[in-house]
Amino acid sequence: MNTPSHMLLGAAIFARPLCVATLVAALAGGLAPDLPMFAMVLCSTRVSGIPEHEVFSTLFFSESWQAVFAVDHSFFVWGSLLGLALWRRQLILRAFAGAGLLHALADFLTHHDDTRRQLWPVSDWVFRSPVSYWNPQFYGEAFGMFEVALVVGLTSFLCWRLERWRDRALVLAVAAPLLAPVLLTGSLHGLHGM
C-alpha cells in the first residue's frame, strides 16, 4: 500500500481514544516503516546522483537495502514494541506500535515482486502475495481503485470523528498526496512509489 494509506489505516484503528496525541502517534507509526526507504532513496538520488531507475531496479533489491527493510517491516520488532506498550499501558506507544505493525501486515498482503522479510530475525522467508498494490500483473489496478476508496472512507471517518479543524486538516494533508493526483488526472497513474 502507499504510505498515506498506511498512515490513515493506522490512525483509524489505533488512535483510541481519538485525540491529537494518539492521532499523531498512529500517523507516525504508519509512516515509520517506510522512513528508512525514503531516506535511502533520497540519499541515493539527490546526494549520490544515482539515477532513479537504477535505485528502484538494482539498489532497492540489493542485500544491504533488503536487510534494512527486513528490520523496519519485521512483525517481531513491531509486535514486541506493541507488547511493551500494552504491558506498560502506554496509549501513545500503543498507537504508534500498533500502526507500525498494521503497516507491516498490510505490506505482507499487498507486495509481490517487492516483498519484505517480515519474519526477521527468525527467518528470511518471504511471502509473495498474489496481490500487488501497484503491479497490474497481480491485480494492481483493481487494488489501486480499492485503495483510493479506502483512503476516501478512512479520511471521511476520521474527519467525522475529529472535532477540531486543525486535526481534520492534518488528516486531509496526509490523504492529499494520494487523492490529489487521482482527482486532478482522473486516473490511478502515479500512485506507485508513494
C-alpha positions as CSV (number, residue, x, y, z in Angstrom):
1,M,0.0,0.0,0.0
2,N,1.0,3.6,-0.4
3,T,2.4,5.3,2.7
4,P,-0.6,7.7,3.2
5,S,-2.9,4.7,3.2
6,H,-0.9,3.0,5.9
7,M,-0.9,6.2,8.0
8,L,-4.7,6.7,7.7
9,L,-5.5,3.0,8.4
10,G,-3.3,3.0,11.5
11,A,-5.0,6.2,12.7
12,A,-8.5,4.8,12.2
13,I,-7.7,1.6,14.1
14,F,-5.2,2.6,16.7
15,A,-5.8,6.3,17.6
16,R,-8.0,5.3,20.5
17,P,-9.1,7.3,22.3
18,L,-9.2,9.7,19.4
19,C,-7.3,12.7,20.5
20,V,-4.4,14.7,18.9
21,A,-1.7,12.7,20.8
22,T,-2.9,9.3,19.7
23,L,-3.7,10.6,16.2
24,V,-0.2,11.9,15.6
25,A,1.3,8.8,17.2
26,A,-0.7,6.4,14.9
27,L,0.0,8.5,11.8
28,A,3.7,8.4,12.7
29,G,3.6,4.7,13.3
30,G,2.0,4.2,9.9
31,L,4.8,6.2,8.3
32,A,7.8,4.8,10.3
33,P,8.4,1.5,8.4
34,D,8.8,3.5,5.2
35,L,11.1,6.2,6.5
36,P,14.4,4.3,6.0
37,M,13.4,3.6,2.4
38,F,12.6,7.3,1.8
39,A,15.9,8.3,3.3
40,M,17.9,5.8,1.3
41,V,16.2,6.7,-1.9
42,L,16.7,10.5,-1.3
43,C,20.3,10.0,-0.3
44,S,21.0,7.8,-3.4
45,T,19.2,10.1,-5.9
46,R,19.9,13.5,-4.5
47,V,23.3,13.2,-2.7
48,S,25.0,10.4,-4.7
49,G,23.3,11.3,-8.0
50,I,22.3,7.7,-8.8
51,P,19.5,7.6,-11.5
52,E,16.1,6.8,-10.0
53,H,15.6,3.9,-12.4
54,E,18.9,2.3,-11.1
55,V,17.8,2.8,-7.5
56,F,14.5,1.1,-8.0
57,S,15.8,-1.7,-10.3
58,T,19.0,-2.5,-8.6
59,L,19.7,-0.9,-5.2
60,F,16.2,-1.5,-3.9
61,F,16.7,-5.3,-4.3
62,S,20.3,-5.4,-3.1
63,E,21.0,-7.4,0.1
64,S,22.0,-4.3,2.1
65,W,18.7,-2.5,1.3
66,Q,16.7,-5.6,1.9
67,A,18.4,-6.1,5.3
68,V,17.1,-2.6,6.3
69,F,13.6,-3.4,5.0
70,A,13.6,-6.7,7.0
71,V,14.1,-4.8,10.2
72,D,11.7,-1.9,9.6
73,H,8.9,-4.3,8.5
74,S,9.5,-7.1,11.0
75,F,6.4,-8.5,12.7
76,F,8.7,-9.3,15.6
77,V,10.1,-5.8,16.0
78,W,6.7,-4.1,15.8
79,G,4.9,-6.9,17.8
80,S,7.5,-6.6,20.6
81,L,7.0,-2.8,20.7
82,L,3.2,-3.2,20.8
83,G,3.6,-5.9,23.5
84,L,5.7,-3.5,25.5
85,A,3.1,-0.7,25.1
86,L,0.3,-2.9,26.2
87,W,2.3,-4.2,29.2
88,R,3.2,-0.7,30.2
89,R,-0.3,0.7,29.4
90,Q,1.2,3.4,27.2
91,L,-1.5,4.7,24.9
92,I,0.8,6.8,22.7
93,L,3.3,4.0,22.2
94,R,0.3,1.6,21.6
95,A,-1.0,3.8,18.9
96,F,2.5,4.1,17.3
97,A,3.5,0.5,17.5
98,G,0.0,-0.8,16.5
99,A,0.0,1.3,13.4
100,G,3.6,0.2,12.6
101,L,2.6,-3.5,13.0
102,L,-0.5,-2.9,10.8
103,H,1.7,-1.3,8.2
104,A,3.9,-4.5,8.1
105,L,0.8,-6.7,7.9
106,A,-0.7,-4.7,5.1
107,D,2.6,-4.8,3.1
108,F,2.7,-8.6,3.7
109,L,-0.7,-8.9,2.0
110,T,0.0,-6.4,-0.9
111,H,3.5,-6.9,-2.1
112,H,4.5,-9.5,-4.7
113,D,7.7,-8.5,-6.5
114,D,9.0,-6.2,-3.8
115,T,8.1,-8.2,-0.7
116,R,9.8,-7.8,2.6
117,R,11.2,-10.3,5.1
118,Q,8.6,-9.7,7.8
119,L,9.7,-12.7,9.9
120,W,13.1,-11.3,10.5
121,P,15.1,-12.1,12.7
122,V,13.6,-15.6,13.0
123,S,13.5,-16.3,9.3
124,D,14.4,-14.8,5.9
125,W,11.4,-16.4,4.3
126,V,9.2,-14.1,2.2
127,F,5.6,-14.3,1.2
128,R,4.9,-13.3,-2.3
129,S,1.3,-12.1,-2.1
130,P,-1.0,-12.9,-5.1
131,V,-2.0,-9.2,-4.9
132,S,0.3,-6.3,-5.6
133,Y,-0.7,-2.8,-4.6
134,W,0.9,-1.5,-7.8
135,N,1.8,-4.2,-10.3
136,P,-1.0,-4.7,-12.9
137,Q,0.1,-8.4,-13.4
138,F,-1.1,-9.0,-9.8
139,Y,-4.3,-7.0,-9.6
140,G,-2.5,-3.7,-9.1
141,E,-5.1,-1.7,-11.0
142,A,-8.1,-3.2,-9.1
143,F,-6.2,-2.8,-5.8
144,G,-5.5,0.8,-6.7
145,M,-9.2,1.6,-7.0
146,F,-9.9,-0.2,-3.7
147,E,-7.1,1.8,-2.1
148,V,-8.4,5.1,-3.2
149,A,-11.9,4.2,-2.0
150,L,-10.3,3.0,1.3
151,V,-8.5,6.3,1.7
152,V,-11.7,8.3,1.0
153,G,-13.5,6.2,3.6
154,L,-10.8,6.5,6.2
155,T,-10.4,10.2,5.7
156,S,-14.2,10.7,6.0
157,F,-14.4,8.5,9.1
158,L,-11.5,10.3,10.8
159,C,-12.8,13.8,9.9
160,W,-16.2,12.9,11.1
161,R,-14.9,11.7,14.5
162,L,-12.4,14.6,15.0
163,E,-13.8,17.7,16.5
164,R,-11.1,20.3,15.8
165,W,-10.4,21.7,12.3
166,R,-6.7,21.5,12.7
167,D,-6.9,17.8,13.4
168,R,-9.1,17.3,10.3
169,A,-6.6,19.4,8.3
170,L,-3.8,17.0,9.4
171,V,-5.8,14.0,8.2
172,L,-6.6,15.8,4.9
173,A,-2.9,16.7,4.5
174,V,-2.0,13.0,4.9
175,A,-4.6,11.9,2.3
176,A,-3.8,14.7,-0.2
177,P,-0.7,13.1,-1.8
178,L,-2.7,10.1,-2.7
179,L,-6.1,11.7,-3.6
180,A,-4.9,14.9,-5.4
181,P,-3.3,13.1,-8.4
182,V,-6.4,10.9,-8.8
183,L,-8.7,14.0,-8.6
184,L,-6.6,16.1,-10.9
185,T,-5.9,13.4,-13.6
186,G,-8.9,11.1,-13.2
187,S,-6.6,8.1,-13.2
188,L,-4.6,5.9,-10.8
189,H,-1.4,6.5,-12.7
190,G,1.4,7.7,-10.4
191,L,0.2,6.1,-7.2
192,H,3.0,3.6,-7.1
193,G,6.0,4.6,-5.1
194,M,4.4,6.9,-2.6
